[in-house]
């Protein structure tokens, strides 16, 4: 006697549509990191508009505090992005980070040109010059931080526009102190040279690819490789 249960075995539960916990955590880290980066970008934009306004508001101390707060938001985004990429293998974040690096480069170039335009007038206020240094250091630091998130990323192409602007600054300095000597302030020269050498040093370091950041990158890579693949004791 044949039974229908012999011809039709019980249906097994289907788990094909189950969402993995690893994927959910990767998406959560993606949202957190880009959200923190977005907050930092909006706050930095507001601070830049205030620094470069016709009537700058806020003292050097206020700008320093604002930079620290923006840096905190950036660090939160950077850490979550690092975990998402190195631990959970997120494939979308590296693409977004590359776009962020190009965005930082455009912002730094714009800031560089805007600062040179204002420094040509040789303002007496040292606080304004300090704000320019803080803003530029923040932009360059953000770009280098994004660079560290992606393995085998090359910063050399990003140094070319900065070197071109540095060359323009050199020409501007020579023209200001040799040809356009009307109301020239000789005491302002150290500010021009300090800003010029700072930007030139950073640009040449990027172009020469000296590997100054290589130890930190190797340390990050080895740390996460060790966490992902712990060494098993010998039997």
C-alpha positions as CSV (number, residue, x, y, z in Angstrom):
1,X,0.0,0.0,0.0
2,X,1.4,3.3,-1.1
3,X,1.2,6.4,1.1
4,X,1.2,9.9,-0.2
5,X,3.8,10.9,2.5
6,X,6.3,8.5,0.8
7,X,6.1,10.3,-2.5
8,X,5.9,13.9,-1.1
9,X,8.4,14.5,1.7
10,X,7.7,17.3,4.2
11,X,8.6,20.7,2.9
12,X,11.8,22.1,4.5
13,X,11.9,25.7,5.6
14,X,13.5,28.1,3.2
15,X,16.3,30.3,4.5
16,X,17.4,31.8,1.2
17,X,15.9,35.2,2.0
18,X,17.5,35.5,5.4
19,X,19.5,38.7,5.8
20,X,23.0,38.1,7.3
21,X,23.9,40.0,10.4
22,X,27.3,40.9,8.8
23,X,25.5,42.6,5.9
24,X,23.3,44.6,8.2
25,X,26.2,45.7,10.3
26,X,28.1,46.7,7.1
27,X,25.1,48.8,6.0
28,X,24.8,50.4,9.5
29,X,28.4,51.3,9.5
30,X,28.1,52.8,6.0
31,X,25.2,55.0,7.1
32,X,26.9,56.1,10.3
33,X,30.2,57.0,8.6
34,X,28.7,58.9,5.8
35,X,26.3,60.6,8.2
36,X,29.2,61.7,10.4
37,X,31.2,62.9,7.4
38,X,28.1,64.9,6.2
39,X,27.8,66.6,9.5
40,X,31.5,67.5,9.5
41,X,31.3,68.8,5.9
42,X,28.2,71.0,6.7
43,X,29.9,72.4,9.8
44,X,33.1,73.0,8.0
45,X,31.3,74.9,5.2
46,X,29.6,77.2,7.7
47,X,32.9,77.9,9.4
48,X,34.7,78.6,6.1
49,X,32.0,81.1,5.1
50,X,32.4,82.9,8.4
51,X,36.2,83.0,8.1
52,X,36.2,84.3,4.6
53,X,33.2,86.7,5.0
54,X,33.5,90.4,4.4
55,X,33.3,90.9,8.2
56,X,34.8,87.8,9.8
57,X,33.2,86.8,13.1
58,X,34.7,84.7,15.9
59,X,38.1,84.9,17.4
60,X,41.0,82.6,16.8
61,X,40.0,80.6,19.9
62,X,36.5,80.2,18.6
63,X,37.8,78.9,15.3
64,X,40.0,76.4,17.1
65,X,37.1,75.1,19.2
66,X,35.0,74.8,16.0
67,X,37.8,72.9,14.3
68,X,38.0,70.5,17.3
69,X,34.3,69.8,17.2
70,X,34.3,69.3,13.4
71,X,37.3,67.0,13.9
72,X,35.4,64.9,16.4
73,X,32.6,64.3,13.9
74,X,35.2,63.5,11.2
75,X,37.0,61.0,13.6
76,X,33.7,59.2,14.3
77,X,33.0,58.9,10.6
78,X,36.6,57.8,9.9
79,X,36.6,55.1,12.6
80,X,33.2,53.7,11.5
81,X,34.3,53.7,7.9
82,X,37.5,51.9,8.8
83,X,35.6,49.2,10.6
84,X,33.1,48.9,7.7
85,X,35.9,48.5,5.1
86,X,38.4,46.4,7.0
87,X,36.1,44.2,9.2
88,X,32.9,43.9,7.3
89,X,34.3,44.2,3.8
90,X,32.0,47.0,2.6
91,X,32.5,47.5,-1.1
92,X,30.5,50.7,-1.5
93,X,32.4,52.9,1.0
94,X,35.8,52.8,-0.8
95,X,34.1,54.2,-3.9
96,X,32.4,57.0,-1.8
97,X,35.7,57.7,0.0
98,X,37.5,58.2,-3.3
99,X,34.8,60.8,-4.3
100,X,35.4,62.4,-0.9
101,X,39.1,62.7,-1.6
102,X,38.4,64.5,-4.8
103,X,36.0,66.7,-3.0
104,X,38.6,67.6,-0.4
105,X,41.1,68.4,-3.1
106,X,38.7,70.8,-4.8
107,X,37.9,72.4,-1.4
108,X,41.6,72.8,-0.6
109,X,42.4,74.3,-4.0
110,X,39.5,76.8,-3.6
111,X,40.7,77.7,0.0
112,X,44.3,78.1,-1.2
113,X,43.3,80.5,-3.9
114,X,40.9,82.4,-1.6
115,X,43.6,82.7,1.0
116,X,46.2,84.0,-1.5
117,X,43.7,86.6,-2.7
118,X,43.3,87.9,0.9
119,X,47.0,87.7,1.8
120,X,48.0,89.8,-1.1
121,X,46.3,92.7,0.7
122,X,48.6,92.0,3.7
123,X,46.1,92.3,6.5
124,X,47.6,93.3,9.9
125,X,45.3,91.0,12.0
126,X,47.4,87.9,13.1
127,X,44.2,86.2,14.2
128,X,43.0,86.1,10.6
129,X,46.3,84.5,9.4
130,X,46.0,81.9,12.1
131,X,42.4,81.1,10.9
132,X,43.8,80.6,7.4
133,X,46.4,78.1,8.7
134,X,43.8,76.2,10.7
135,X,41.4,76.0,7.8
136,X,44.1,74.8,5.4
137,X,45.5,72.3,7.9
138,X,42.0,70.9,8.5
139,X,41.4,70.5,4.7
140,X,44.7,68.7,4.1
141,X,44.2,66.6,7.2
142,X,40.8,65.4,6.0
143,X,42.2,64.5,2.6
144,X,45.1,62.5,4.1
145,X,42.6,60.8,6.5
146,X,40.5,59.6,3.6
147,X,43.6,58.4,1.8
148,X,44.5,56.2,4.8
149,X,41.1,54.4,4.6
150,X,41.8,52.9,1.2
151,X,44.6,50.4,0.6
152,X,47.1,51.1,-2.2
153,X,45.7,54.6,-2.8
154,X,48.1,57.0,-4.5
155,X,48.1,60.7,-3.5
156,X,50.7,61.7,-6.2
157,X,48.1,62.9,-8.8
158,X,46.5,65.1,-6.1
159,X,49.8,67.0,-5.5
160,X,49.9,68.4,-9.1
161,X,47.2,71.2,-8.7
162,X,48.6,72.1,-5.2
163,X,52.1,72.5,-6.7
164,X,50.8,74.7,-9.5
165,X,49.0,76.9,-7.0
166,X,52.2,77.0,-4.9
167,X,54.1,78.2,-8.0
168,X,51.5,80.9,-8.5
169,X,52.0,81.9,-4.9
170,X,55.7,82.2,-5.4
171,X,55.1,84.5,-8.4
172,X,52.7,86.5,-6.4
173,X,55.2,87.0,-3.6
174,X,57.9,88.1,-6.0
175,X,55.5,90.5,-7.8
176,X,54.2,91.9,-4.5
177,X,57.6,92.7,-3.0
178,X,59.5,93.7,-6.2
179,X,57.1,95.2,-8.7
180,X,53.9,96.2,-6.7
181,X,55.7,98.1,-3.9
182,X,52.8,100.5,-3.2
183,X,52.0,100.2,0.5
184,X,54.0,97.0,0.8
185,X,54.5,95.7,4.3
186,X,57.9,94.1,4.6
187,X,57.0,92.6,8.0
188,X,54.3,90.5,6.3
189,X,56.9,88.6,4.4
190,X,57.3,85.9,7.1
191,X,53.6,85.1,6.9
192,X,53.9,84.7,3.1
193,X,56.9,82.5,3.4
194,X,55.5,80.4,6.2
195,X,52.3,79.6,4.3
196,X,54.3,79.0,1.1
197,X,56.7,76.6,2.7
198,X,53.9,74.8,4.5
199,X,52.0,74.1,1.3
200,X,55.1,73.3,-0.8
201,X,56.3,70.8,1.8
202,X,53.0,69.0,1.8
203,X,52.7,69.0,-2.0
204,X,56.3,67.8,-2.5
205,X,55.8,65.1,0.1
206,X,52.7,63.9,-1.7
207,X,54.5,64.0,-5.1
208,X,57.7,62.3,-3.9
209,X,55.7,59.5,-2.3
210,X,58.3,59.2,0.5
211,X,56.0,56.8,2.3
212,X,55.7,58.8,5.5
213,X,52.3,57.4,6.1
214,X,53.3,53.8,5.1
215,X,54.1,52.7,8.7
216,X,50.7,53.8,9.9
217,X,48.9,52.1,7.0
218,X,50.8,48.9,7.6
219,X,50.0,49.0,11.3
220,X,46.3,49.4,10.5
221,X,46.4,46.6,7.9
222,X,48.3,44.2,10.2
223,X,45.9,44.9,13.1
224,X,42.8,44.1,11.2
225,X,44.4,41.2,9.4
226,X,45.3,39.8,12.8
227,X,41.8,40.4,14.1
228,X,40.2,38.7,11.1
229,X,42.6,35.8,10.9
230,X,44.0,35.0,14.4
231,X,47.0,32.7,14.6
232,X,45.9,29.2,15.7
233,X,48.1,27.4,18.2
234,X,50.0,24.4,16.9
235,X,48.6,21.0,17.7
